[in-house]
Amino acid sequence: MKGKSSLALYGGRPVRTQPLSVMHPGATYYDNEEIKAVTEVLRYKSPYRFYGPRFLGITAKFEREFASYVGTRYALAVSSGTAALHTALISLGVGQGTEVILPTYGWVSCPAAIVAAGGTPVLANVDDSLTLDPADVKKRITSGTKAIMAVHIRGSVCDLDGLSRVAKESGVALLEDAAQCGGGSYHGRKLGSIGNVATFSFQLNKMITAGEGGAITTDDEGFYQRALMFHDAGTPYRGLSEEGLKLKVRPSPGVNYRANELASAILRVQLRKMNSIVAKTRKNKQRVVKGISKVKGIKLRRENDPAGEVGVALIFFVETPEKARLFRDALMVENVRRPSGAYPGLVYEPGKNDGHVYTHWGHLIGGLEAVAPEYRKSLELMGRAVHLDISPMDTNEDLDDITAGITKVAEALL
Ligand SMILES: Cc1ncc(COP(=O)(O)O)c(C=O)c1O
C-alpha cells in the first residue's frame, strides 16, 4: 500500500498538473450547425413559435422530432425544466389538498414546482442507486397522493419497474423527471416514455442545451391539451388549431412558458447529436469504471439499468463521511477536478449550500426538522458518496488520470 506522503495533499506529486475540462455536454458539441440554425431564424426575423414575418415553425418541428426520439405521441417544448415540471403537475391535477412524492435527492425545482402547483411535497428515501426507493414510496402513499415524481439523477435511471408497480397499485400518476438523464433508457425504452408523463431540461448542464429550455412528453391526449393550454397563458385554441386537433378538455387559466424559435433551432441540431454525446459519456465512464474495478474500499452507486444510464457522473461510496471528505480533498489537489470547482464533491455535505439535497428545501417543505429521522437513511448514503463528473470531452489520457487519481487516493487513505 502506498503511504499518505505520495498524495499531493501531503506534499507528494499530483497525478495531473492541470484541472480537467468543463462538463457541459451539449454546449461543448456546438459547431457551425447550431450557428447556421440560429442565424436562419434571425435572417427570417421570426423568433416567435406561433407566427412571424417569414415563419419557419421550428418549435413544432422540434416537438415532433423529440416525441419521435423519446417514443411518445406528444412532446411540448417549454421555456425550462422547471416550467415543464410546473406545467406537468398542473396538467396532472396537482393542486390544493394533493400530495406528490419526490426523492430526497433531486433539484430544488422538484419541490418548488409542486408548491407552485399548489400541492404538498412528500419526501421518500433514496436507496443505494440514489434514486427513489419504491418500497419507501409505497409507505408514503395516502388518499391525497396524486403523483410520484421519479427523478433520474446525475445520469442514472430510477427503478421504473418498481415505481410503475407502486403507481399502478395505488392509482396515482408516475412523472419521470429526466432533466439530468436526457437520452437515457430503461430496459431498452427511452426515458420519458415509461411514466404517464415526463419532463426534460435543456439548461446548460444537460445532455443537450440551448442555455435554457425544457420539454414535456406523454401519450395522453387530454394531459397534452391541458399542458398546451397552461403553458400558453390559458389559450384554449392556439397550438391545437395548428395541429388540426379539437379541444377535449375544459379551458383553464395558464402562464407563459412558451419556447422560442431560437432555442428550438439550436435544440433541433442538438437532438441529432444526442446519441453520439450519450455514447461518448457512456464509453468514457466505462473506461474509468473498468480501471477502478479492483480498487478496494470503494463501492459504486448501484445502477438500475447499467446499459441505460448516460454516464455523466461517477459516484461511489466509501465507509464514512469523514473518509469521503478526505477522499474529495485529496482528489482536488491531485487535480482530478473540473474548473467549475464543484466536482469532485460529496453528494451531501452538512453546511454546504446545495439545492440538490432535501435539507436545503426547508422553505418549500414545512416541518422538515420534525421528520428528519425518517430520512436519516438518505443522508447516511449521500454523506459518504464521492462524486465526479465525466465529460464527453475527456480524452483517454484524462480518463486514465481520473482512474490513477482514484486508485492512488484509495490506496493511501482507505
Ligand atoms: C432534476 C432536475 N429537475 C428539474 C430541473 C429544472 O430545470 P431548469 O433548470 O431547466 O429549470 C433540473 C435542472 O437543473 C434538474 O436537475
Ligand as a Chemical Component Dictionary entry (heavy atoms), coordinates in Angstrom:
data_LIG
# 
_chem_comp.id                   LIG 
_chem_comp.type                 NON-POLYMER 
_chem_comp.pdbx_formal_charge   0 
_chem_comp.three_letter_code    LIG 
# 
loop_
_chem_comp_atom.comp_id 
_chem_comp_atom.atom_id 
_chem_comp_atom.alt_atom_id 
_chem_comp_atom.type_symbol 
_chem_comp_atom.charge 
_chem_comp_atom.model_Cartn_x 
_chem_comp_atom.model_Cartn_y 
_chem_comp_atom.model_Cartn_z 
_chem_comp_atom.pdbx_ordinal 
LIG C1 C1 C 0 -33.584 17.007 -11.682 1  
LIG C2 C2 C 0 -33.917 18.347 -12.242 2  
LIG N1 N1 N 0 -35.198 18.705 -12.393 3  
LIG C3 C3 C 0 -35.537 19.895 -12.895 4  
LIG C4 C4 C 0 -34.597 20.813 -13.267 5  
LIG C5 C5 C 0 -35.016 22.166 -13.733 6  
LIG O1 O1 O 0 -34.561 22.507 -14.977 7  
LIG P1 P1 P 0 -34.306 24.048 -15.391 8  
LIG O2 O2 O 0 -33.035 24.467 -14.775 9  
LIG O3 O3 O 0 -34.239 23.962 -16.886 10 
LIG O4 O4 O 0 -35.481 24.817 -14.928 11 
LIG C6 C6 C 0 -33.246 20.494 -13.148 12 
LIG C7 C7 C 0 -32.226 21.437 -13.567 13 
LIG O5 O5 O 0 -31.373 21.930 -13.461 14 
LIG C8 C8 C 0 -32.888 19.232 -12.603 15 
LIG O6 O6 O 0 -31.621 18.908 -12.433 16 
# 
loop_
_chem_comp_bond.comp_id 
_chem_comp_bond.atom_id_1 
_chem_comp_bond.atom_id_2 
_chem_comp_bond.value_order 
_chem_comp_bond.pdbx_ordinal 
LIG C1 C2 SING 1  
LIG C2 N1 SING 2  
LIG C2 C8 DOUB 3  
LIG N1 C3 DOUB 4  
LIG C3 C4 SING 5  
LIG C4 C5 SING 6  
LIG C4 C6 DOUB 7  
LIG C5 O1 SING 8  
LIG O1 P1 SING 9  
LIG P1 O2 DOUB 10 
LIG P1 O3 SING 11 
LIG P1 O4 SING 12 
LIG C6 C7 SING 13 
LIG C6 C8 SING 14 
LIG C7 O5 DOUB 15 
LIG C8 O6 SING 16 
# 
